Amino acid sequence: MVIRIRDLVSGANTSEEGEIVFRRLSSELSRQKAGVVVSFEGVQTTSSSFVNVAFVDLLNSFSYADLKKRLRVIDSTRQINNMIKTRLARTSDMVA
């Protein structure tokens, strides 16, 4: 299953956009045992508010280890990759 950010929202900048992506990711991760691929094709930057809502909030339902196994990000920039990875890791350390 590939979820394309641009198919859901016009950008990756606001918490409102993050909420839309979060709902889709959460739903697909609940249904798809193999995992989900997220494509940032056409998206050059993201904000921390978007990442916090779209990705970090997934830690309320899924473990960090599970997300690392089942969530893959493609077609993204180094900035986007680093922000998602760093925020997930930091938050999971705080919860553990």
Secondary structure, 3 states (H helix, E strand, C coil): CEEEHHHHCCCCCCHHHHHHHHHHHHHHHHHCCCCEEEECCCCCCCCHHHHHHHCHHHHHCCCHHHHHHHEEEECCCHHHHHHHHHHHHHHHHHHC
